[in-house]
């Protein structure tokens, strides 16, 4: 199917994979992923990647891993059965499994599992990020910026934070850009990094952050 249909303008073949990844998506979201598949790689590369992934087997080394491990898996996803997530968590020493109530392999921001996913990831990364909370940290933020960041740390999207603080979404976006600048963060990971700073400050007894009322 990949070799025959990946490069076609008609997204019919790519939609098979899209519908497996995000069955709970809107038509607009599915169309976006259909196009992204084709833009990201050629049919030949997609096919060869699929074949090689099928050959890979790391089960023999899992018991020897000695590092913090968090396994997050959607209970009803179609790409990889949840049993695989349970196997990973059971085989890797001291690993923790967080099953999510979702059908999606790629979580969508408006589904209930999303804030749980964000919370678990940021909490898991918080300990490693504590050492980055130096002189330029949460204490440099204004009260309003702390309130905005507190909402984000609760897993709220920009629209929900704006509603909680009676501000516009655009104002929230401007606050977040200033927050990222003060904390020395940039790029796609800036939001998660800022949340990790909040969690790190709380753990280390740093400046308190008020939640939106």
C-alpha positions in Angstrom: 0.0 0.0 0.0 2.8 2.4 0.8 4.7 1.8 -2.4 1.6 2.0 -4.5 -0.2 4.9 -3.0 2.0 7.1 -0.9 3.0 9.6 -3.6 -0.5 9.8 -5.2 -2.3 13.2 -4.9 -5.4 11.3 -3.8 -4.9 10.8 -0.1 -6.9 7.5 0.0 -3.9 5.3 0.8 -2.4 7.6 3.3 -5.7 8.0 5.0 -5.5 4.4 6.1 -2.5 5.3 8.3 -4.0 8.6 9.3 -7.2 7.0 10.5 -5.2 4.5 12.6 -3.1 7.3 14.2 -5.9 9.8 15.0 -9.3 8.1 14.7 -10.8 10.7 17.0 -9.7 13.6 14.8 -11.8 16.0 12.7 -11.7 15.8 8.9 -9.6 19.0 8.9 -7.0 17.4 11.2 -7.0 14.2 9.2 -6.5 16.1 6.0 -3.5 17.9 7.6 -1.9 14.6 8.6 -2.6 13.1 5.1 -0.6 16.0 3.6 2.1 15.9 6.2 2.8 12.2 5.5 3.5 13.0 1.8 5.5 16.1 2.5 7.7 14.4 5.1 9.1 11.5 3.1 9.0 9.7 -0.2 7.1 6.4 -0.8 10.5 4.6 -1.0 11.7 5.9 2.3 8.4 5.4 4.0 8.3 1.8 2.8 11.9 1.0 3.8 11.4 2.6 7.2 8.4 0.5 7.8 10.3 -2.7 6.9 13.2 -1.9 9.1 11.0 -1.0 12.1 9.4 -4.4 11.7 12.8 -6.1 12.0 13.9 -4.2 15.1 13.6 -6.1 18.4 15.1 -4.7 21.6 13.3 -7.0 24.0 16.5 -8.8 25.0 18.1 -5.7 26.4 15.1 -4.2 28.2 15.9 -5.9 31.6 19.4 -4.4 31.5 18.2 -0.8 31.2 19.1 1.3 34.3 17.5 4.7 33.8 14.2 6.4 34.7 11.5 5.2 32.4 8.0 6.5 31.8 5.7 4.5 29.5 2.6 6.3 28.2 0.2 4.4 26.1 -3.4 5.0 24.8 -5.6 2.1 25.9 -7.5 1.9 22.6 -5.0 3.0 20.0 -4.7 1.1 16.8 -1.1 1.6 15.8 0.4 -0.4 18.8 -1.7 -2.5 21.1 -1.7 -1.4 24.7 -0.3 -4.8 25.7 3.0 -3.6 24.2 3.1 -0.7 26.6 2.4 -3.0 29.6 5.2 -5.3 28.4 7.7 -2.4 28.3 6.7 -1.2 31.7 6.9 -4.7 33.2 10.3 -5.6 31.6 12.2 -2.4 32.1 13.3 -2.2 35.8 11.3 0.4 37.9 9.5 1.7 34.8 6.1 3.3 35.3 3.1 2.9 33.0 0.5 5.6 32.5 -2.4 4.3 30.4 -4.5 7.0 28.8 -8.2 6.9 28.0 -7.8 7.6 24.3 -8.1 5.9 20.8 -5.5 8.2 19.4 -1.8 7.3 18.8 -1.2 11.0 18.4 -3.0 12.8 21.2 -5.3 15.7 20.3 -5.2 18.8 22.5 -9.0 18.9 23.0 -9.3 15.4 24.4 -9.4 14.6 28.1 -6.2 12.6 28.0 -4.1 15.6 26.8 -3.7 17.4 30.2 -2.8 14.1 31.8 -0.2 13.5 29.2 1.3 17.0 29.7 1.3 16.7 33.4 3.0 13.3 33.4 5.7 14.3 31.0 6.5 17.6 32.7 6.6 15.9 36.1 8.8 13.2 34.8 11.3 15.7 33.3 11.1 18.1 36.3 13.9 16.5 38.3 16.4 16.7 35.5 15.4 20.3 34.9 15.9 21.4 38.5 19.5 22.3 38.0 18.5 24.7 35.2 16.6 26.9 37.6 19.4 29.3 38.3 19.5 33.0 38.8 17.2 33.6 35.8 14.2 31.6 37.0 10.6 31.9 38.1 11.4 34.8 40.5 12.0 37.1 37.5 8.4 36.8 36.3 5.7 39.3 37.1 2.6 38.3 39.1 0.5 38.1 35.9 3.1 36.0 34.1 3.2 33.6 37.0 -0.6 33.3 36.9 -0.4 32.6 33.2 2.3 30.0 33.7 0.3 28.4 36.5 -2.6 27.8 34.2 -0.3 26.2 31.6 1.2 24.0 34.3 -2.3 22.7 35.0 -2.5 21.4 31.4 -4.8 24.3 30.2 -4.5 25.5 26.6 -4.1 29.2 25.8 -7.9 29.6 25.4 -8.7 28.1 28.7 -6.0 30.2 30.5 -7.4 33.3 28.8 -10.9 32.5 30.0 -9.7 31.8 33.6 -7.8 35.2 33.8 -10.4 37.2 31.8 -7.8 38.0 29.1 -7.7 37.6 25.3 -5.9 34.6 23.8 -3.5 37.0 22.1 -2.6 38.6 25.4 -1.8 35.1 26.8 0.4 34.5 23.8 2.3 37.7 24.4 2.7 36.8 28.1 4.1 33.4 27.2 6.6 34.9 24.7 7.9 37.2 27.5 8.0 34.3 29.9 10.0 32.2 27.4 12.4 35.1 26.8 13.0 35.6 30.6 13.6 31.9 31.2 15.9 31.5 28.2 13.6 29.1 26.4 12.8 28.8 22.7 11.4 26.4 20.1 8.8 23.7 20.3 9.9 22.6 23.8 9.6 26.1 25.4 6.2 25.5 26.8 7.2 22.2 28.5 10.4 23.8 29.7 8.5 26.7 31.3 6.2 24.2 33.1 9.2 22.3 34.3 10.6 25.5 35.9 7.3 25.9 37.8 7.4 22.3 39.1 11.1 22.7 39.9 10.5 25.9 41.8 7.7 24.3 43.9 9.9 21.3 44.7 12.9 23.4 45.7 10.8 25.8 47.7 11.2 28.6 45.2 8.9 31.5 44.4 5.2 30.4 44.7 3.0 30.4 41.6 -0.7 31.3 41.9 -3.2 29.3 39.9 -5.9 31.1 37.9 -9.1 31.5 39.9 
